[in-house]
Amino acid sequence: MIKKILLIFVLVFSMGVVMSCSGYITTETYVTELPTTEAPTEEITDGTSDITTEIPTTEELTGEETTSDITTEIPTTEEPTGEETTTDITTEIPTTEVPTTEDIYYDDYIDLLDVHTMADGSQVEVSGVVYFMTQNGYYIQDDTYNLFIFTNTTTSVDLGDRIVISGDVTTYREVKQIQNPVLVETTAYEMDITQDVLNFEYGVTDLEPGYIYSITGEVRIEGTYNTSYLYVGNTKIAEIYYKSLSHSISAIESYAGEMITVDLLYYAVGDEVERFAFQGSSSHISVFIPDESEALLEDANVLPTEKLLFGNHDFGQGYYGSTYEITNISGDASSFVTYNGSYLNVLKPSEAEGDQTGVVTIQVSLGSEEPIIKTIDIIVKAEGSSTVDMAYYQTAAGLTGNDLFNELNAIISQGTGTMSYDYAKVILEESDRDPNNPSNVILVYTRESVKGAWDYPNWNREHVWPQSKLEGAPKGDSHNLKPSDVQENSSRGNLPFGYMTGSGVYEPHDEVKGDIARIIFYMATMYTQLNINSSTIGDLQILLEWHMTDPVDDFERNRNEVIYSYQGNRNPFIDYPQFVEEIWG
C-alpha cells in the first residue's frame, strides 16, 4: 500500500514538472486567433509585437479588435527568449482591392507631374490608372498629375485599368504626352475613376489639361470637317475635339442648335478656341434651361423694337414659354389694327391713306415673375407701298457689277444681330407662316401646311445652302433656313439644285424656285467665301432662270420683313430683284 501511494505521488509530481516546463500553466490572459495557412504578415514578423502564446481554436475569425494588445505565440523551434515588447498589433485582412494612390505603388516610377517638365525625346516608364479615352489615345493619372498616351489606334486598355507604359516624351499643342507607347503591364483593377468636375467661365477659368469642366453653350457645327463648337451668343467658347469617341461626337451633334450643359475634358489649345474632348453619350448632356427670371428676360428681349405689318400677325409666345399679351395699340395705326391675346388683326390702309404708324404695348409673363412691359413701333403698310425704306440701300444707288456686289455685302453685313440656329425655330414659325392658317407653316419643298409650333419631327430647319458646304458661314442665318419635311429634307441632303433630268441634283417645286434662287444670291453676297457653281449649289444660269420665272411675291416679302426684325439685315434680292441682273445678268 505504501509503495502504491509513493508511486502515485511520483507520477503526479512528474506530470506537474512536465506541464510547467512546457508552458501550459500560466496566469496570463489569452486572446484566441484563427489559425491560418497564409504567410505571416509584416506586422507579425517584425519582432515588435507583444507576443507570448497562442491557443489553437476552431472558432471563426470575427475581425473585431484588430487594434487591441494581443498576447500570442509565434511557432518557432528556438527556445523562448523571454523578451517582451508593448507595441499594439493591427491585424491585416487579405484583400483583392487595389492599393490607394496614397500607397507606395507609384514609388518605382516617374511621377506624371515630373514628366511635364521633361525634354521632348526623353524615354520614360510611368504608371497610372486609365480614366479618359479618345479615338487616338487615353489619359492616365497617378497621385501627382495626369498624362495623355498617344496611340493613334484603337487602344487595348479599359477605363479603370492600372497600367505601366514606356515611351517617348513629346509636346502637342503646348501639352506633354507619351508617343510610341509600349504597354509593359496591365492590371484590370477597375478602379473608381470619378473626376471632380470644375466650373468653367470663358476667358476667366485657368484651364488645366486633363481636368474635367462643366460648360454651357449652344452647339454649332461648322467648317469643312463639321466640327462641333459651343457658343455663347456669337462668341465661340469651346471646340469639341474631333478625336473624341465617335459615339460621343454623334451625341453632341444631335443637339445642334440647342443650349446644353456638358462635362468636357480640357485637351489642348485649339486653332480658334480651347479644345475639349467628350467621353459620354446623350445621357450625359443636359439641355440648358435658365431660371424663370432669366428665361423671362430672354423672351422679352427677343421681341423686335419695330415691326412692319403687311397683314395679320401673331407674336405667339416666347421660346421659354413666356406669354405675349397685347394690352394696347396707340397712334394712327389703331384705326386699322385690333388685337386679341398675342394676335393682331390688320386691315391694310388704301394706297391713298398710305402707311399708318403706331405703338403696340405687350406684357410678357412667365410663372410668378413680375411681368415685363415691352413696346413695339409698328408700321401698317398700305396697299401697293414699298416693302423697304430706300435709305437702307442709299449707298448702292447707281452701282452695278462688282461695285454693287461689294456695296450690298457692306450693307447687309452691318447691324446683323445674333444668328442663333436654336432661335431660328421661333423665327421660322413666324417668317414662313401659312397666310391662310396662322397656326401653321408652309414647308419649303413639299409645300404642305403643318402645325407651326416647333415640335420635331413635325418639321425641321433646312439649310438651302447646305450646312456641310457653308465654309465657315454661320448656320443660324435665318435667311438661309426654311421649314422642311424631315424625310424630304433628307432626300435633298446636300445636293445642288437643278433640273432632275439626270442624277446628282435636286429640283424644288416651280412655285418656290425663285425663292431658292434669291436665298442663294443672298448667301453668296453675304458670305463672300461661298461660290455659286454647279457642283456646290447649282448652275448659275439655271438659278437666274428660276429667279425670272418665279418672281417675288407677298409671302417672300413678309418673310424678309420678319427676319429683318429679328436678325437686323435684309435680303436685297427680294427688295430689289433687279439687283440680280445688275450683278450676274
QUIDA-V788833 format. One record per residue. RES is the residue in one small letter. SS is DSSP state (a for helix, b for strand, c for the rest). D_CENTER is the distance of its C-alpha to the mean C-alpha in whole Angstrom. Layout:
((RES:SS:D_CENTER) (RES:SS:D_CENTER))
This chain:
((m:c:105) (i:a:104) (k:a:103) (k:a:100) (i:a:99) (l:a:99) (l:a:97) (i:a:95) (f:a:94) (v:a:94) (l:a:91) (v:a:89) (f:a:90) (s:a:88) (m:a:85) (g:a:84) (v:a:85) (v:a:82) (m:a:80) (s:a:80) (c:a:79) (s:a:76) (g:c:74) (y:c:74) (i:c:76) (t:c:74) (t:c:73) (e:c:69) (t:c:67) (y:c:64) (v:c:61) (t:c:60) (e:c:57) (l:c:56) (p:c:58) (t:c:55) (t:c:55) (e:c:52) (a:c:53) (p:c:54) (t:c:51) (e:a:51) (e:a:52) (i:a:55) (t:a:56) (d:c:56) (g:c:59) (t:c:58) (s:b:58) (d:c:61) (i:c:62) (t:c:66) (t:c:66) (e:c:64) (i:c:65) (p:c:64) (t:c:62) (t:c:61) (e:c:58) (e:c:55) (l:c:52) (t:c:51) (g:c:49) (e:c:50) (e:c:51) (t:c:50) (t:c:51) (s:c:54) (d:c:57) (i:c:58) (t:c:62) (t:c:62) (e:c:64) (i:c:62) (p:c:64) (t:c:66) (t:c:70) (e:c:70) (e:c:73) (p:c:71) (t:c:71) (g:c:71) (e:c:68) (e:c:66) (t:c:62) (t:c:61) (t:b:57) (d:c:55) (i:c:53) (t:c:50) (t:c:49) (e:c:46) (i:c:45) (p:c:44) (t:c:40) (t:c:38) (e:c:35) (v:c:33) (p:c:35) (t:c:32) (t:c:31) (e:c:34) (d:c:36) (i:c:38) (y:a:36) (y:a:35) (d:a:38) (d:a:39) (y:c:36) (i:c:35) (d:c:32) (l:a:29) (l:a:29) (d:a:32) (v:a:31) (h:c:28) (t:c:32) (m:c:33) (a:c:35) (d:c:33) (g:c:35) (s:c:36) (q:b:36) (v:b:35) (e:b:35) (v:b:32) (s:b:31) (g:b:28) (v:b:25) (v:b:22) (y:b:19) (f:b:16) (m:b:17) (t:b:16) (q:c:18) (n:c:20) (g:b:21) (y:b:20) (y:b:20) (i:b:23) (q:b:24) (d:c:27) (d:c:29) (t:c:29) (y:c:25) (n:b:23) (l:b:23) (f:b:22) (i:b:24) (f:b:24) (t:c:25) (n:c:24) (t:c:25) (t:c:24) (t:c:24) (s:c:27) (v:c:26) (d:c:24) (l:c:21) (g:c:24) (d:c:27) (r:b:29) (i:b:30) (v:b:32) (i:b:31) (s:b:33) (g:b:33) (d:b:33) (v:b:31) (t:b:29) (t:b:27) (y:b:24) (r:c:22) (e:c:24) (v:b:23) (k:b:25) (q:b:25) (i:b:27) (q:b:28) (n:b:31) (p:b:30) (v:b:33) (l:b:32) (v:b:35) (e:b:34) (t:b:32) (t:b:32) (a:c:30) (y:c:30) (e:c:27) (m:c:26) (d:c:24) (i:c:21) (t:c:19) (q:c:17) (d:c:18) (v:b:14) (l:b:15) (n:b:14) (f:c:13) (e:c:15) (y:c:15) (g:c:18) (v:c:19) (t:c:18) (d:c:20) (l:c:17) (e:c:19) (p:c:18) (g:c:17) (y:c:16) (i:b:13) (y:b:11) (s:b:9) (i:b:7) (t:b:7) (g:b:7) (e:b:8) (v:b:7) (r:b:10) (i:b:12) (e:b:15) (g:c:17) (t:c:20) (y:c:17) (n:c:15) (t:b:12) (s:b:9) (y:b:8) (l:b:7) (y:b:10) (v:b:12) (g:c:15) (n:c:16) (t:b:15) (k:b:13) (i:b:11) (a:b:9) (e:b:10) (i:b:8) (y:c:11) (y:c:13) (k:c:15) (s:c:12) (l:c:13) (s:a:14) (h:a:13) (s:a:9) (i:a:9) (s:a:11) (a:a:8) (i:a:5) (e:a:9) (s:c:10) (y:c:8) (a:c:9) (g:c:11) (e:c:9) (m:b:9) (i:b:6) (t:b:6) (v:b:5) (d:b:7) (l:b:8) (l:b:11) (y:b:13) (y:b:15) (a:b:17) (v:c:18) (g:c:16) (d:c:19) (e:c:17) (v:c:15) (e:c:14) (r:b:12) (f:b:10) (a:b:10) (f:c:8) (q:c:10) (g:c:10) (s:c:10) (s:a:9) (s:a:11) (h:a:9) (i:b:6) (s:b:8) (v:b:9) (f:c:10) (i:c:14) (p:c:16) (d:c:20) (e:a:23) (s:a:24) (e:a:21) (a:a:20) (l:a:24) (l:a:24) (e:a:21) (d:a:23) (a:a:26) (n:a:25) (v:c:24) (l:c:28) (p:c:30) (t:c:33) (e:b:35) (k:b:35) (l:b:38) (l:b:39) (f:c:41) (g:c:41) (n:c:39) (h:b:36) (d:b:34) (f:c:31) (g:c:29) (q:b:27) (g:c:24) (y:c:20) (y:c:20) (g:c:23) (s:c:26) (t:b:29) (y:b:31) (e:b:35) (i:b:37) (t:b:40) (n:b:42) (i:b:43) (s:b:46) (g:c:48) (d:a:49) (a:a:46) (s:a:47) (s:a:50) (f:c:48) (v:b:45) (t:b:45) (y:b:42) (n:b:40) (g:c:37) (s:c:35) (y:b:37) (l:b:39) (n:b:42) (v:b:43) (l:c:47) (k:c:47) (p:c:50) (s:c:53) (e:c:53) (a:c:56) (e:c:54) (g:c:51) (d:c:47) (q:b:47) (t:b:45) (g:b:44) (v:b:41) (v:b:39) (t:b:38) (i:b:35) (q:b:34) (v:b:30) (s:b:30) (l:c:27) (g:c:28) (s:c:31) (e:c:30) (e:c:32) (p:c:32) (i:b:32) (i:b:34) (k:b:33) (t:b:36) (i:b:36) (d:b:39) (i:b:39) (i:b:42) (v:b:43) (k:c:44) (a:c:48) (e:c:49) (g:c:49) (s:c:47) (s:c:45) (t:c:41) (v:c:40) (d:c:42) (m:a:44) (a:a:43) (y:a:39) (y:a:41) (q:a:44) (t:a:43) (a:a:43) (a:c:46) (g:c:48) (l:c:46) (t:c:45) (g:a:44) (n:a:42) (d:a:43) (l:a:41) (f:a:38) (n:a:37) (e:a:38) (l:a:36) (n:a:33) (a:a:34) (i:a:35) (i:a:32) (s:a:29) (q:c:31) (g:c:29) (t:c:26) (g:c:24) (t:c:20) (m:c:19) (s:c:16) (y:c:15) (d:c:14) (y:c:18) (a:a:20) (k:a:20) (v:a:22) (i:a:24) (l:a:25) (e:a:26) (e:a:29) (s:a:29) (d:c:30) (r:b:32) (d:b:35) (p:c:38) (n:c:40) (n:b:37) (p:b:35) (s:b:33) (n:b:32) (v:b:30) (i:b:32) (l:c:30) (v:c:30) (y:c:31) (t:c:33) (r:c:34) (e:c:34) (s:b:34) (v:b:31) (k:b:29) (g:c:28) (a:c:25) (w:c:22) (d:c:22) (y:c:20) (p:c:22) (n:c:25) (w:c:24) (n:b:21) (r:b:20) (e:b:22) (h:b:22) (v:c:26) (w:c:25) (p:c:23) (q:a:19) (s:a:20) (k:a:23) (l:c:22) (e:c:22) (g:c:20) (a:c:21) (p:c:18) (k:c:17) (g:c:18) (d:c:21) (s:a:23) (h:a:26) (n:a:25) (l:b:23) (k:b:25) (p:b:25) (s:b:26) (d:c:27) (v:a:24) (q:a:26) (e:a:28) (n:a:25) (s:a:24) (s:a:28) (r:a:28) (g:c:25) (n:c:25) (l:c:29) (p:b:31) (f:b:33) (g:c:37) (y:c:40) (m:c:39) (t:c:43) (g:c:41) (s:c:37) (g:c:34) (v:b:34) (y:b:33) (e:c:36) (p:c:35) (h:c:37) (d:a:40) (e:a:39) (v:a:36) (k:a:37) (g:a:38) (d:a:35) (i:a:33) (a:a:35) (r:a:34) (i:a:31) (i:a:31) (f:a:33) (y:a:31) (m:a:28) (a:a:31) (t:a:32) (m:a:29) (y:c:27) (t:c:30) (q:c:28) (l:c:28) (n:c:32) (i:c:33) (n:c:35) (s:c:35) (s:c:33) (t:c:30) (i:c:30) (g:b:34) (d:c:38) (l:a:39) (q:a:42) (i:a:41) (l:a:38) (l:a:41) (e:a:43) (w:a:41) (h:a:40) (m:a:44) (t:a:45) (d:c:42) (p:c:42) (v:c:40) (d:c:41) (d:a:40) (f:a:37) (e:a:35) (r:a:37) (n:a:35) (r:a:32) (n:a:32) (e:a:33) (v:a:31) (i:a:28) (y:a:30) (s:a:30) (y:a:26) (q:a:25) (g:c:29) (n:c:30) (r:c:32) (n:c:33) (p:a:36) (f:a:37) (i:a:37) (d:a:39) (y:c:42) (p:c:42) (q:a:44) (f:a:42) (v:a:41) (e:a:44) (e:a:45) (i:a:42) (w:a:42) (g:c:45))
